[in-house]
Amino acid sequence: MYSGYLTDIKGIKVGHYSDYENLTGVTVILPPEKTVCGVDVRGGAPGTRETDLLKPENFVENIHGLVLSGGSAYGLDSASGVMKYLEEKNIGLDVGVGKVPIVPAAVIFDLACGNPKIRPNLEMGYSACENASEKENRQGNIGGGTGATVGKILGMDFTMKSGLGSATIKAGELVVSALTICNAFGDIFDYEKNVQIAGCYDKNTKKFKNTMEIYKEVVNQGVGFSKMTNTTISVVATNGIFNKAECMKISSMAHNGYGNSIFPVHTLNDGDTIFTLATGEIKTDVSLVGALASQAIARAVANSIYAAKSVKGFISYNDL
């Protein structure tokens, strides 16, 4: 596995709530004060909250929490739990009559993996905040990655278990880290090793099926396939000093990490989203950070496969 975790960025806390019975969960990132956030949403089926607020032309620069959750659109409710927790701590945007916590969120579709009636909610989001720590470093079947799977073109019988992955790259004092929940429609590759590590998998032949070849066949034949059940969501964090527009550019460049490790990617069946957090400690170059973010994302995607464990019939890389 590749080294590092999002908590390598000074002041960032990560917390999880994992429901292993129903295979869903939520991951919360609590950044230090005055952290700037930008976002780039590429997939055709995103489930997000407060992303319009993060556009460079809009007012708010700083966020107070960030949520990556299972549960599809239902899972956005977990962000309300983060707001409740932060309000109790008197953390948020001062609006004169009180403080309003700014908590963007993105979700994956994991309803077909576990119990579709049990989704991350306010209480789970609150619990994830209570669990948050600057020492958190767990990966795999945890938090928002508890119900994540990949390689879904032939349906859930051919999918593989994925999860949450993280990785960090350092260049002198500069630190760039990524945390990813990989729930992709496509096949997954470790691009630095140039090898496929997960995807559409036939348990009988014990071989991968090529998603793109199947895609071409089913489209040409007018046959339907699994849709709206995917999405890879991530957060990049750096100790660099950047404004919201620059954070958005870093997110944009970081999507190249998806392109290096997931194929196909950014389809109408995915809701691929990347947030970037800048904690504002050192001056550095936006293009350098964007390039390092791309590499960190690709490594985090690979780790989301390497760290995953087989569960309830969904086979993982470790059991191939």
C-alpha positions in Angstrom: 0.0 0.0 0.0 1.0 3.6 -0.5 1.9 5.6 2.6 0.2 8.5 4.3 -3.2 9.6 5.5 -5.2 12.8 5.4 -4.4 13.5 9.0 -0.8 14.2 7.9 -2.1 17.7 7.3 -1.6 19.5 10.6 -4.9 20.3 12.4 -7.1 18.0 10.3 -9.3 15.5 12.2 -11.0 12.6 10.5 -13.8 10.6 12.1 -15.9 7.6 11.0 -19.2 6.0 11.8 -19.4 2.4 10.3 -22.6 0.2 10.3 -21.1 -3.2 9.4 -24.5 -5.0 9.7 -26.2 -2.8 7.1 -23.0 -2.0 5.1 -23.1 1.8 5.1 -21.4 4.6 7.0 -20.1 8.2 7.0 -16.7 9.9 7.1 -16.3 13.4 8.5 -13.4 15.7 8.0 -13.0 18.5 10.6 -10.5 21.1 9.3 -8.6 23.7 11.4 -10.0 27.3 11.6 -9.9 29.4 8.4 -9.5 26.4 6.0 -10.4 27.3 2.5 -12.3 24.9 0.3 -13.0 24.4 -3.4 -14.7 21.6 -5.4 -14.9 20.2 -8.9 -17.8 17.9 -9.7 -17.3 15.8 -12.9 -19.7 12.9 -12.7 -23.1 12.9 -14.3 -25.0 11.7 -11.2 -23.7 13.6 -8.3 -25.2 13.8 -4.8 -23.8 16.9 -3.1 -24.6 19.6 -0.6 -23.2 23.2 -0.4 -21.1 22.8 -3.6 -22.7 25.9 -5.2 -21.4 27.9 -2.2 -17.9 26.8 -3.0 -17.9 28.4 -6.5 -15.2 31.1 -6.7 -17.8 33.9 -7.4 -19.7 33.2 -4.2 -19.2 34.6 -0.8 -18.0 32.0 1.7 -14.3 31.0 1.6 -14.0 28.9 4.7 -15.7 25.6 5.8 -16.0 24.0 9.2 -16.7 20.4 8.3 -16.8 18.1 5.3 -18.8 14.9 4.8 -18.2 11.8 2.6 -21.1 9.5 3.1 -22.9 6.4 2.0 -26.7 6.2 1.6 -27.1 8.0 -1.7 -29.1 11.2 -1.4 -30.5 10.1 1.9 -26.9 10.1 3.3 -26.7 13.9 2.9 -28.7 14.0 6.1 -25.6 13.1 8.0 -24.2 16.6 7.4 -27.0 17.9 9.6 -25.4 15.9 12.4 -22.0 17.6 11.8 -23.8 21.0 11.9 -25.3 20.1 15.2 -22.0 19.0 16.6 -20.2 22.2 15.4 -23.0 24.4 16.6 -22.6 23.0 20.1 -18.9 23.8 19.9 -19.7 27.4 18.8 -18.0 26.8 15.5 -19.4 28.3 12.3 -19.8 31.4 10.2 -20.7 34.4 12.4 -24.0 35.8 11.1 -24.6 38.2 14.0 -27.4 36.2 15.6 -25.3 33.1 15.9 -22.8 30.9 14.1 -23.8 28.8 11.1 -21.5 25.8 10.4 -20.6 25.4 6.7 -20.5 21.7 5.9 -20.3 20.6 2.3 -21.0 16.9 1.6 -21.0 14.3 -1.1 -22.4 10.8 -1.2 -22.0 7.4 -2.8 -24.7 5.0 -3.8 -24.3 1.9 -1.5 -28.0 1.0 -1.2 -27.6 -2.2 -3.2 -24.7 -3.4 -1.1 -26.4 -3.6 2.3 -29.8 -2.7 3.7 -31.3 0.0 1.6 -33.6 1.1 4.4 -30.7 2.0 6.7 -28.8 5.1 5.6 -26.4 7.5 7.3 -28.5 10.1 9.2 -28.0 13.0 11.6 -27.1 10.7 14.5 -24.4 8.9 12.5 -22.9 12.2 11.4 -22.8 13.4 14.9 -21.1 10.2 16.1 -18.5 10.5 13.4 -17.6 13.9 14.7 -17.3 12.5 18.3 -14.9 9.9 16.9 -12.8 12.4 14.9 -9.1 12.5 15.7 -5.8 13.9 14.3 -4.4 10.4 14.7 -7.0 8.5 12.6 -5.4 6.4 9.9 -7.7 3.4 9.2 -8.6 2.5 5.6 -10.7 -0.1 3.8 -14.2 -1.0 5.1 -14.7 2.0 7.3 -16.9 5.1 7.4 -18.2 6.2 4.0 -16.3 3.3 2.4 -18.2 0.6 4.4 -20.5 -0.2 1.6 -18.4 0.8 -1.4 -18.0 -1.5 -4.4 -16.6 -1.3 -7.9 -17.0 -2.8 -11.4 -20.8 -2.8 -11.7 -21.6 -3.0 -15.4 -23.0 -6.6 -15.0 -24.7 -5.9 -11.7 -23.8 -6.6 -8.1 -23.0 -10.3 -8.7 -19.8 -9.3 -10.5 -18.8 -6.3 -8.3 -15.8 -6.3 -6.0 -15.5 -4.8 -2.6 -13.7 -1.5 -2.3 -13.6 1.0 0.4 -11.9 4.1 1.8 -8.2 4.9 0.9 -5.8 7.6 1.7 -2.3 8.6 0.7 0.1 11.5 1.2 2.9 13.1 -0.9 5.5 15.5 0.6 7.9 17.9 -1.1 10.0 19.6 1.5 7.6 21.5 3.8 4.7 21.1 1.3 2.2 18.3 2.2 -0.5 17.1 -0.2 -2.8 14.3 0.9 -5.9 12.7 -0.5 -8.8 10.6 1.0 -11.0 8.7 -1.4 -14.1 6.6 -1.2 -14.0 4.5 -4.4 -17.4 3.3 -5.5 -16.8 3.4 -9.3 -18.7 2.0 -12.2 -15.4 1.2 -14.0 -12.4 -1.0 -13.5 -9.6 0.0 -11.1 -5.9 0.2 -11.8 -2.7 0.8 -9.9 -1.3 3.2 -12.5 2.2 3.3 -11.0 2.4 -0.5 -11.2 0.4 -0.6 -14.5 -1.8 -3.4 -13.3 -5.6 -3.9 -12.9 -6.5 -4.5 -9.2 -10.3 -4.5 -9.2 -13.4 -4.3 -11.3 -16.0 -6.5 -12.9 -14.9 -9.9 -11.7 -16.2 -13.4 -12.6 -15.9 -15.6 -9.6 -16.4 -18.8 -11.7 -13.5 -18.2 -14.0 -11.6 -16.1 -11.4 -10.8 -13.5 -14.0 -11.6 -9.9 -14.6 -14.1 -9.0 -17.3 -13.2 -5.9 -19.4 -15.8 -3.2 -18.6 -15.2 -1.3 -21.7 -15.6 -4.3 -24.0 -18.9 -5.2 -22.2 -20.0 -1.6 -22.4 -19.5 -1.5 -26.2 -21.4 -4.8 -26.6 -24.4 -3.8 -24.5 -24.8 -0.4 -26.0 -24.6 -1.7 -29.5 -27.2 -4.4 -28.6 -29.5 -1.9 -26.9 -29.2 -3.9 -23.6 -29.5 -2.1 -20.3 -27.0 -2.4 -17.5 -26.5 -1.1 -13.9 -26.9 2.6 -13.7 -26.9 5.4 -11.1 -25.2 3.1 -8.5 -21.7 4.5 -8.5 -19.5 7.5 -7.7 -16.0 8.1 -6.4 -15.8 11.0 -3.9 -12.6 12.5 -2.5 -11.0 15.2 -0.5 -7.5 16.6 -1.2 -5.9 18.6 1.6 -2.7 20.7 1.6 -0.9 23.0 4.0 -0.5 25.5 1.1 -2.0 29.0 1.1 -4.7 29.1 -1.6 -8.0 31.0 -2.3 -11.2 29.3 -3.3 -10.5 29.6 -7.1 -7.1 28.0 -6.7 -8.6 25.2 -4.6 -11.1 24.6 -7.4 -8.2 24.4 -9.9 -6.4 21.9 -7.7 -9.6 19.8 -7.6 -9.8 20.0 -11.3 -6.2 18.7 -11.7 -6.7 16.1 -9.1 -9.4 14.5 -11.3 -6.5 13.3 -13.5 -5.8 10.9 -10.7 -9.2 9.3 -11.3 -8.4 9.1 -15.0 -5.2 7.3 -14.3 -6.8 4.7 -12.0 -10.4 4.3 -13.0 -11.7 3.4 -16.5 -14.2 4.4 -17.7 -14.5 7.4 -15.4 -16.7 10.5 -15.2 -19.6 8.7 -16.9 -23.3 9.6 -16.6 -23.4 6.7 -14.1 -20.9 8.3 -11.7 -21.1 11.3 -9.5 -17.4 11.9 -9.2 -16.5 14.8 -6.9 -13.3 16.1 -5.5 -13.0 18.7 -2.7 -9.8 20.5 -1.9 -8.9 21.9 1.5 -6.1 24.5 2.0 -5.1 25.0 5.6 -2.9 28.1 4.7 0.5 27.4 6.3 3.0 27.9 3.4 3.2 29.7 0.1 3.6 27.3 -2.9 2.6 26.8 -6.5 -1.0 25.9 -7.4 0.1 23.8 -10.5 2.6 21.8 -8.4 0.0 21.1 -5.8 -2.5 20.1 -8.5 -0.1 17.6 -10.0 0.8 16.1 -6.6 -2.9 16.0 -5.8 -3.5 13.9 -9.0 -0.8 11.5 -7.9 -2.2 11.3 -4.3 -5.7 10.7 -5.6 -4.5 7.8 -7.7 -2.6 6.3 -4.8 -5.6 6.7 -2.5 -7.8 4.9 -5.1 -5.4 2.0 -5.1 -5.3 1.9 -1.3 -9.1 1.8 -1.2 -8.8 -1.5 -3.1 -5.7 -2.9 -1.2 -7.3 -2.2 2.2 -10.8 -3.5 1.5 -12.0 -6.8 3.0 -14.4 -9.3 1.5 -17.9 -9.1 3.0 -21.3 -10.6 2.4 -20.4 -12.2 -0.9 -18.4 -9.2 -2.3 -14.9 -10.4 -2.9 -11.9 -8.1 -2.3 -8.5 -7.8 -3.8 -7.0 -9.7 -0.9 -9.0 -12.8 -1.7 -8.4 -13.0 -5.4 
